[in-house]
Amino acid sequence: MEPTLSPGWYPDPSGRYEYRYHNGQRFTADVSVNGQRYVEPRSPLASPGQTPPAYLGPRPPLLGDSRPSRGWAITAFILGLCAVGLAWVPFVFVIAGAAGIVGLVFGILALRRINSGEQTGKSLAVWGTVLSAVAIPLCVVGALFTAVVIDEIERVTEAGPTSARITSCRASGGSVIAEGTITNLDDRDHDYSVSVLFLVGTDMVDRGSARVRDVAPGETASFATTGLARTTDVRCEVGSVDGFVP
């Protein structure tokens, strides 16, 4: 049987909160934590008639949890900030897009918990949500930059259509000098690395490499390279043509 008490605040017998109000007959749904008064949505000590069916206000924090966490808000802010910072970076924009989506989810959930009084950090949650929402469409810029970088890499590393031939192959004093021309058959400028094979019969005795820069479409450029051979009976052939990588 509940003891007879005069109306006032007493330590919460349920242990859920710091203090609970007694109206002289029974403990009510009025509780207090750190000097802040709340109405417990569903009180195990108050009768159904004294417990409001809905309470439009902050939820009272449980005892020992007087400082609600803002972890979700911080997570949303960090993810949103990282997503915006990386969204325009080539290749990394995919990771930034994923971070933006996760940050947006965390931001929305954090705002819901903050509105219900379960967590704090509204400013961080709002900024995290906004930054994440901005980062997602910003990833389009990262995709465009990625396409430009890939195109530039291909321009540097791929030779494209060419026509290369040896115009002179002279052996003297143990060395061989090969000269030739290369024609750019593509529709854009190219740099080239031309590999020349020095052959005696069917055996390769040495290999040389010549680099040619900035050959315009339709333009023909010359190249030269040297090799070593103990005989003058040497043939020079174009081995391969690659894009020039500095």
C-alpha positions in Angstrom: 0.0 0.0 0.0 1.4 3.4 -1.0 2.5 5.5 2.1 0.5 8.7 2.9 2.6 11.7 1.8 1.9 15.4 1.7 1.8 16.9 -1.8 5.3 17.6 -3.1 8.3 16.3 -5.0 10.0 13.0 -3.9 12.7 10.8 -5.3 11.2 8.8 -8.1 10.3 5.4 -6.6 10.5 3.8 -10.1 14.2 5.0 -10.4 13.5 6.2 -14.0 13.8 9.9 -13.1 15.3 12.1 -10.4 12.1 13.3 -8.8 8.3 12.6 -9.1 5.4 14.6 -7.9 3.0 13.1 -5.2 -0.4 14.8 -5.0 -1.1 13.5 -1.5 -2.8 10.4 -2.8 -0.5 8.9 -5.3 2.6 9.6 -7.5 1.7 11.3 -10.7 3.2 11.5 -14.2 4.9 14.8 -13.3 8.7 14.1 -13.2 11.8 16.2 -12.9 15.4 15.8 -14.0 18.2 18.3 -13.3 15.6 20.9 -12.3 13.6 20.5 -15.5 10.0 19.4 -15.3 8.4 17.0 -17.7 5.2 14.9 -18.0 6.0 11.3 -18.5 4.1 10.0 -21.6 3.2 6.7 -19.9 3.8 6.6 -16.2 3.9 3.2 -14.5 3.0 4.8 -11.2 0.1 7.1 -12.2 -3.4 5.9 -12.8 -4.6 5.9 -16.5 -6.8 8.9 -15.8 -3.7 10.9 -14.8 -1.5 10.0 -17.7 -2.1 12.1 -20.8 -2.8 10.2 -24.0 -0.3 12.3 -25.8 2.2 14.9 -24.7 3.2 17.5 -27.2 6.6 18.4 -25.7 10.1 17.1 -25.1 10.4 13.6 -23.8 11.8 13.5 -20.3 15.4 12.1 -20.2 15.9 9.0 -18.1 18.0 9.2 -15.0 21.7 8.9 -15.8 21.0 10.1 -19.3 20.6 13.8 -18.6 22.8 14.8 -21.5 21.3 13.3 -24.6 23.8 12.2 -27.3 24.4 14.1 -30.5 26.3 11.3 -32.2 23.9 10.9 -35.1 24.1 14.7 -35.8 27.9 14.7 -35.7 28.0 11.7 -38.0 25.7 13.4 -40.5 27.7 16.6 -40.4 31.1 14.8 -40.9 29.7 12.6 -43.8 28.1 15.7 -45.4 31.3 17.7 -45.2 33.4 15.0 -46.6 31.0 14.3 -49.4 30.9 17.9 -50.5 34.7 18.1 -50.3 35.2 15.0 -52.4 32.2 15.1 -54.8 34.1 17.0 -57.5 37.3 14.9 -57.3 37.8 12.5 -60.3 37.1 8.8 -59.5 36.5 9.6 -55.8 33.1 11.1 -56.5 31.6 7.6 -56.2 32.6 7.3 -52.6 31.5 10.9 -52.0 28.0 10.0 -53.4 27.7 7.1 -51.1 28.8 9.2 -48.1 26.2 11.9 -49.1 23.4 9.3 -49.2 24.4 7.9 -45.8 24.9 11.4 -44.4 21.4 12.4 -45.6 19.8 9.4 -43.9 21.7 10.1 -40.7 20.7 13.7 -40.8 17.0 13.0 -41.2 17.0 10.4 -38.5 18.9 12.7 -36.2 16.4 15.5 -36.7 13.6 13.2 -35.9 15.3 12.1 -32.7 16.1 15.7 -31.8 12.5 16.8 -32.3 11.3 13.9 -30.0 13.9 15.0 -27.3 16.0 11.9 -27.6 19.1 13.7 -28.9 20.7 17.1 -29.3 22.8 18.8 -31.9 20.1 20.3 -34.2 22.5 22.7 -36.0 24.9 19.9 -36.8 22.1 17.7 -38.0 20.7 20.5 -40.2 24.1 21.2 -41.7 24.8 17.6 -42.2 21.5 17.1 -44.0 22.0 20.2 -46.2 25.6 19.3 -47.1 24.7 15.7 -47.9 21.8 16.8 -50.1 24.1 19.3 -52.0 26.9 16.7 -52.4 24.7 14.1 -54.2 24.0 16.3 -57.3 27.5 17.7 -57.0 28.9 14.3 -57.9 27.9 15.0 -61.5 30.8 17.5 -61.6 33.1 14.7 -60.3 31.8 12.4 -63.1 32.5 15.1 -65.7 36.0 15.7 -64.4 36.6 11.9 -64.4 35.6 11.8 -68.1 38.0 14.6 -68.9 40.8 12.9 -67.0 40.2 9.6 -68.7 40.1 11.3 -72.1 43.4 13.0 -71.3 45.0 9.7 -70.1 43.9 8.1 -73.3 45.2 10.9 -75.4 48.6 10.5 -73.7 48.8 6.8 -73.5 47.1 5.6 -76.7 48.7 6.2 -80.1 45.6 6.1 -82.2 45.8 5.3 -85.9 49.3 5.9 -87.3 51.5 5.0 -90.2 55.2 4.5 -89.3 58.1 3.3 -91.4 61.8 3.1 -91.5 63.5 5.3 -94.0 67.2 4.5 -93.2 69.1 1.8 -91.4 72.9 2.3 -91.3 75.3 0.1 -89.4 78.8 1.3 -88.7 81.5 0.6 -86.1 79.3 -1.7 -84.0 76.3 0.6 -83.9 73.2 1.0 -86.0 71.3 4.2 -86.7 67.6 3.9 -87.6 65.7 6.8 -89.0 62.0 6.9 -90.0 58.8 8.8 -90.2 55.5 8.6 -88.4 52.2 10.0 -89.7 49.3 10.9 -87.4 46.1 9.5 -88.9 44.0 10.5 -85.9 41.9 13.7 -85.6 43.8 15.1 -82.6 47.4 15.8 -81.6 49.5 12.9 -80.3 52.8 12.2 -78.7 54.5 8.9 -79.7 57.0 6.4 -78.5 58.3 4.4 -81.4 60.0 1.1 -80.7 62.6 0.0 -83.3 63.9 -3.6 -83.6 67.4 -4.3 -84.9 67.4 -7.8 -86.5 70.1 -10.1 -87.9 68.2 -12.6 -89.9 65.2 -13.5 -87.7 67.1 -12.8 -84.4 66.7 -9.5 -82.6 70.1 -8.2 -81.5 68.9 -4.9 -79.9 66.0 -2.6 -79.5 65.8 1.2 -79.6 63.1 3.7 -78.8 62.4 7.2 -80.2 60.0 9.8 -78.8 58.1 12.2 -81.0 56.0 15.0 -79.5 53.0 17.1 -80.6 52.2 15.6 -84.0 49.2 17.3 -85.4 46.5 15.4 -87.3 47.7 14.5 -90.8 51.2 15.7 -90.0 54.3 13.5 -90.6 57.3 13.7 -88.1 60.7 12.1 -88.3 62.4 10.0 -85.6 65.8 8.4 -85.1 67.3 5.9 -82.6 70.4 3.8 -82.3 71.3 0.2 -81.4 74.3 -2.1 -81.1 75.3 -4.8 -83.6 78.5 -6.7 -84.3 77.7 -7.0 -88.0 76.6 -4.6 -90.7 74.0 -7.1 -92.0 71.3 -5.5 -89.8 67.7 -4.8 -90.6 65.6 -2.2 -88.8 61.9 -2.6 -88.3 59.2 -0.7 -86.4 58.3 -2.9 -83.5 55.4 -0.9 -82.0 54.0 2.6 -81.6 52.6 3.7 -78.3 51.4 7.0 -76.8 54.2 8.9 -75.2 54.1 8.9 -71.4 56.5 11.5 -69.9 
